[in-house]
């Protein structure tokens, strides 16, 4: 894809997009650096070469601190997969259904549908229908 720029030159779209993004990042970064320089200049008096070096070191440290703070903000704890789940294998008998198995392992007063969903997920079931003789895995929370 070719895009016409304001100057009439031909430029590919990714290059144009990159240049726009780069210009934006530069403008934001230069604005932040200008504010940091003003703050440092207000704190450190101009003392010739030593003052220039001190100001540059202060700006460098401030940018470094902001960078490290950004990395710390972006850091997230690693999420780990749940550990292995113990299961019991049952053979489906006449009259058995997923709800009866879920009700048997659900503590009294808790929602049975959560265990129905767990049983269906463990057995890769798309519907709660069972056939007599099927082998089904039931979670064991003991």
C-alpha positions as CSV (number, residue, x, y, z in Angstrom):
1,X,0.0,0.0,0.0
2,X,1.4,3.4,-1.0
3,X,0.4,6.6,0.7
4,X,0.9,10.1,-0.6
5,X,2.4,12.4,2.0
6,X,1.9,16.2,2.3
7,X,5.0,16.8,0.3
8,X,3.7,14.6,-2.5
9,X,6.4,11.9,-2.0
10,X,5.4,8.3,-2.1
11,X,5.9,6.4,1.1
12,X,4.7,3.0,2.3
13,X,2.1,2.9,5.0
14,X,4.2,1.1,7.7
15,X,7.0,3.7,7.3
16,X,4.6,6.5,7.5
17,X,3.0,5.0,10.6
18,X,6.4,4.5,12.2
19,X,7.4,8.1,11.5
20,X,4.2,9.4,13.0
21,X,4.7,7.2,16.1
22,X,8.3,8.2,16.4
23,X,7.4,11.9,16.2
24,X,4.8,11.5,18.9
25,X,7.3,9.7,21.2
26,X,9.9,12.3,20.6
27,X,7.5,15.2,21.4
28,X,6.4,13.5,24.6
29,X,9.9,12.6,25.7
30,X,11.2,16.1,24.9
31,X,8.4,17.6,26.9
32,X,9.2,15.4,29.9
33,X,13.0,16.2,29.6
34,X,12.3,19.9,29.4
35,X,10.3,19.8,32.6
36,X,13.0,17.8,34.3
37,X,15.7,20.3,33.2
38,X,13.6,23.2,34.6
39,X,13.2,21.4,37.9
40,X,16.9,20.6,38.1
41,X,17.9,24.1,37.1
42,X,15.7,25.5,39.9
43,X,17.4,23.2,42.5
44,X,21.0,23.4,41.3
45,X,22.5,26.9,40.8
46,X,24.7,27.5,37.7
47,X,28.3,27.1,38.7
48,X,30.0,26.9,35.4
49,X,31.2,23.5,34.2
50,X,30.6,21.8,37.5
51,X,27.0,23.1,37.5
52,X,26.4,21.7,34.0
53,X,27.8,18.3,35.0
54,X,25.8,18.3,38.2
55,X,22.6,19.1,36.3
56,X,23.2,16.5,33.7
57,X,23.8,13.9,36.3
58,X,20.7,14.9,38.1
59,X,18.6,14.7,34.9
60,X,20.2,11.3,34.1
61,X,19.3,10.0,37.6
62,X,15.8,11.4,37.4
63,X,15.2,9.7,34.0
64,X,16.7,6.5,35.3
65,X,14.5,6.6,38.4
66,X,11.4,7.2,36.2
67,X,12.4,4.3,34.0
68,X,12.9,1.9,36.9
69,X,9.6,3.0,38.4
70,X,7.9,2.3,35.0
71,X,9.4,-1.2,34.9
72,X,8.3,-1.8,38.5
73,X,4.8,-0.6,37.6
74,X,4.7,-2.9,34.6
75,X,5.9,-6.0,36.5
76,X,3.3,-8.4,37.4
77,X,3.6,-11.6,39.4
78,X,3.7,-14.7,37.2
79,X,0.5,-16.6,37.0
80,X,0.9,-20.3,37.4
81,X,-1.4,-23.0,36.3
82,X,-3.3,-24.7,39.1
83,X,-1.7,-27.8,40.4
84,X,-2.8,-31.3,39.4
85,X,-6.3,-32.1,40.5
86,X,-7.1,-35.5,42.1
87,X,-10.0,-37.3,40.4
88,X,-12.0,-40.5,41.0
89,X,-13.2,-42.6,38.0
90,X,-16.8,-43.7,38.1
91,X,-18.8,-45.9,35.7
92,X,-22.2,-44.4,34.9
93,X,-25.1,-46.5,36.0
94,X,-28.8,-46.2,35.2
95,X,-30.3,-43.1,36.7
96,X,-26.9,-41.3,37.2
97,X,-26.4,-37.9,35.8
98,X,-23.8,-35.1,36.1
99,X,-26.0,-33.3,38.6
100,X,-26.1,-36.3,41.0
101,X,-22.3,-36.6,40.9
102,X,-21.9,-32.9,41.5
103,X,-24.4,-32.9,44.3
104,X,-22.5,-35.8,46.0
105,X,-19.2,-33.8,46.1
106,X,-20.7,-30.4,46.9
107,X,-20.7,-29.3,50.5
108,X,-24.1,-28.5,51.9
109,X,-25.2,-25.0,51.3
110,X,-22.9,-24.4,48.3
111,X,-23.7,-24.0,44.6
112,X,-23.9,-27.4,42.8
113,X,-23.6,-25.7,39.4
114,X,-19.9,-24.9,40.0
115,X,-19.2,-28.6,40.4
116,X,-21.3,-29.5,37.4
117,X,-19.2,-27.1,35.4
118,X,-16.0,-28.6,36.9
119,X,-17.1,-32.2,36.0
120,X,-18.0,-31.2,32.5
121,X,-14.6,-29.4,32.0
122,X,-12.6,-32.2,33.4
123,X,-14.3,-34.7,31.1
124,X,-14.4,-32.3,28.0
125,X,-18.1,-32.6,27.8
126,X,-20.2,-30.2,25.7
127,X,-23.5,-31.3,27.3
128,X,-24.4,-32.9,30.7
129,X,-25.9,-36.0,29.2
130,X,-24.4,-39.3,30.2
131,X,-24.7,-42.8,28.8
132,X,-24.8,-45.9,30.9
133,X,-21.4,-47.6,30.9
134,X,-19.4,-44.4,30.3
135,X,-16.5,-43.8,32.5
136,X,-16.5,-40.3,34.1
137,X,-13.9,-38.4,36.1
138,X,-15.1,-36.8,39.3
139,X,-13.0,-34.3,41.2
140,X,-11.8,-35.4,44.6
141,X,-11.3,-32.6,47.1
142,X,-10.3,-34.8,50.0
